[in-house]
Amino acid sequence: MSYPSDQEQDDDLDFDSAMQGVKRIRHDRHVDPDAGKLKLRRKHDSATRFRRQAAEQEIEQVIDGLSSEASQIVDSADELLFAAPGVQLRLLKRLRLGHLPWEAGLDLHGYTVEAARDELSGFIRDASRQQLRCVLIIHGKAYTQPGQPALLKSCVNDWLRQLHDVLAFSSAQPRDGGTGAVYVLLRKKGS
């Protein structure tokens, strides 16, 4: 067994004495593993809190499953056409040409989007209860506000696609309002 020499003991003492009073340097590149987790958690909590506040402020009214937001904006001159699966092409063509007489109508001119949604939903429900086969919805073309999208027409396009009682719809013939109105074919009761 070897014992440390006097020289090695002097070197150890010199280093220890040289290091007395020295403070450990902490630099900004030091990563504390626990601090990172706390920061992430805090960041996540604030993001969650922000999203929750935004959702509470933005109360979206949904009536009969119909939102007041249009998912696809259509142009005022665009023709609308929709048919649920199983609708015969011949029936859709007759609807489009205006050969199916409409039995009731709803004019949405001047309505706000929310009021129009309520009126349309109630009108379709009532028409279906009365077992009407074809109705006319006048949504307008948004010509009164140049440069503005046809928001009401776009919403009606979305809403009618979502209503169970609606089997098909098509832009009307010029005599009934053209691209400012739609013929709506309703389901027969029991189907």
C-alpha positions in Angstrom: 0.0 0.0 0.0 1.4 3.4 -0.8 0.9 6.5 1.2 0.5 9.9 -0.4 3.8 11.8 -0.5 4.2 15.0 1.2 4.2 16.8 -2.2 0.7 15.4 -3.1 -0.6 16.4 0.4 0.7 19.9 -0.2 -0.9 20.1 -3.6 -4.3 19.0 -2.1 -4.0 21.6 0.6 -3.0 24.3 -1.9 -6.0 23.6 -4.1 -8.4 23.5 -1.1 -6.9 26.7 0.3 -7.1 28.3 -3.2 -10.8 27.5 -3.5 -11.8 28.9 -0.2 -14.3 31.8 -0.6 -15.2 30.8 -4.2 -18.9 30.7 -5.0 -20.4 28.5 -7.6 -21.3 30.3 -10.8 -24.8 29.8 -12.0 -25.3 30.6 -15.7 -28.4 31.0 -17.8 -27.7 27.9 -19.8 -28.2 25.7 -16.9 -31.3 23.6 -17.2 -33.2 22.5 -14.2 -35.3 19.5 -15.2 -38.1 20.3 -12.8 -38.3 24.0 -13.7 -39.0 23.1 -17.4 -41.9 20.9 -16.4 -43.4 23.6 -14.3 -43.1 26.2 -17.1 -44.8 23.8 -19.5 -47.6 23.1 -17.1 -48.1 26.8 -16.4 -48.0 27.5 -20.2 -50.6 24.8 -20.8 -52.8 26.0 -18.0 -52.8 29.6 -19.3 -53.5 28.4 -22.9 -56.4 26.2 -21.6 -57.7 29.1 -19.6 -57.5 31.4 -22.7 -59.4 28.9 -24.9 -62.1 28.5 -22.2 -62.6 32.3 -21.9 -62.8 32.7 -25.7 -65.4 29.9 -25.9 -67.5 31.4 -23.1 -67.4 34.8 -24.8 -68.3 33.4 -28.2 -71.7 31.9 -27.4 -72.9 30.3 -30.6 -76.6 29.8 -30.8 -77.6 26.6 -32.5 -81.3 26.1 -33.3 -82.5 22.7 -34.4 -78.8 21.8 -35.0 -78.4 24.8 -37.3 -75.6 27.2 -36.7 -75.7 30.9 -37.6 -72.3 30.5 -39.4 -72.3 29.5 -43.1 -69.7 26.8 -43.8 -69.5 27.7 -47.5 -70.2 31.2 -49.0 -71.9 31.1 -52.3 -72.2 33.9 -54.8 -75.4 35.7 -55.3 -75.7 34.5 -58.9 -74.8 30.8 -58.1 -77.5 28.2 -58.7 -78.2 26.0 -55.7 -78.9 22.3 -56.1 -79.1 19.5 -53.5 -80.6 16.0 -53.4 -80.4 13.6 -50.5 -79.3 10.0 -51.4 -82.0 8.0 -53.1 -83.8 11.0 -54.8 -84.6 10.1 -58.4 -83.0 12.2 -61.1 -86.3 12.6 -62.8 -87.9 14.1 -59.7 -85.0 16.4 -59.1 -85.2 17.6 -62.7 -89.0 18.3 -62.3 -88.2 20.3 -59.1 -85.5 22.3 -60.9 -87.7 23.2 -63.8 -90.5 24.3 -61.5 -92.9 21.6 -62.6 -93.8 20.7 -59.0 -96.2 23.3 -57.7 -95.2 24.9 -54.5 -97.8 25.0 -51.8 -96.4 27.6 -49.3 -93.7 30.1 -49.3 -91.4 32.0 -46.9 -89.8 35.4 -47.7 -86.6 36.0 -45.7 -85.9 39.5 -47.0 -84.9 41.8 -44.2 -84.3 39.1 -41.6 -81.1 38.9 -39.6 -79.3 35.6 -39.9 -80.5 34.4 -36.5 -84.1 35.4 -37.1 -84.0 33.8 -40.6 -82.7 30.5 -39.1 -85.5 30.5 -36.6 -88.2 31.3 -39.2 -86.8 28.7 -41.7 -86.6 26.0 -39.2 -90.2 26.6 -37.9 -91.5 26.9 -41.5 -90.0 23.6 -42.6 -91.3 21.9 -39.5 -94.8 23.3 -40.0 -94.9 22.5 -43.7 -93.8 18.9 -43.0 -96.5 18.6 -40.3 -99.1 19.8 -42.8 -97.7 17.2 -45.2 -96.8 19.7 -47.9 -94.7 18.3 -50.7 -93.0 21.4 -52.2 -92.4 24.9 -50.7 -90.6 28.1 -51.9 -88.0 29.9 -49.8 -87.0 33.4 -50.9 -83.6 34.2 -49.5 -82.7 37.1 -51.8 -79.4 37.8 -53.7 -77.7 40.4 -51.4 -77.8 43.0 -54.1 -78.7 45.7 -51.6 -75.2 45.6 -50.2 -72.7 45.8 -53.0 -69.5 44.0 -52.4 -71.0 41.9 -49.6 -71.3 38.1 -49.8 -74.7 36.5 -50.1 -74.7 35.5 -46.5 -78.3 34.7 -46.1 -78.3 32.6 -49.3 -75.2 30.8 -48.1 -76.8 30.1 -44.7 -80.0 28.8 -46.3 -78.0 26.5 -48.5 -76.3 25.1 -45.4 -79.4 24.9 -43.3 -81.6 23.1 -45.8 -78.9 20.4 -46.3 -79.0 19.7 -42.5 -82.8 19.5 -42.0 -84.1 15.9 -42.0 -87.4 16.9 -43.6 -85.7 18.3 -46.7 -85.3 15.8 -49.5 -84.0 18.1 -52.2 -83.8 21.8 -53.2 -83.0 23.8 -56.3 -82.8 27.4 -57.3 -86.2 28.6 -58.5 -87.2 29.6 -62.0 -87.1 33.3 -62.9 -90.8 33.7 -62.4 -90.5 32.5 -58.8 -87.3 34.5 -57.9 -84.5 32.8 -59.9 -81.3 32.4 -57.9 -82.8 34.5 -55.1 -85.1 31.7 -54.1 -85.2 27.9 -53.8 -87.8 25.2 -54.4 -87.7 22.8 -51.5 -89.0 19.2 -51.8 -90.0 17.7 -48.4 -90.1 14.1 -47.3 -93.4 12.3 -47.2 -94.5 11.4 -43.7 -93.3 7.9 -42.7 -90.2 8.0 -45.0 
